[in-house]
């Protein structure tokens, strides 16, 4: 279980560093306003996906889609 936590942490750090790099490149090449626009657009896409995701629950047998019985 500890190895999964370490792998997940390393993945999140790599994701964060690459996102910072992309934002920095946008800021340098395209300007601050476009960078903010892209950031807001990306967050709205993530929020839209989360709002459209089906509701579910997790019991002792795993994750289930739909209301609990």
Protein Blocks (a to p, Z undefined) as FASTA:
>chain_A
ZZmmmmmmmmmmmmmmmmmmmmmmmmmmnojklmmmmmmmmmmmmmmmmmmpccddddfk
bccedjdZZ
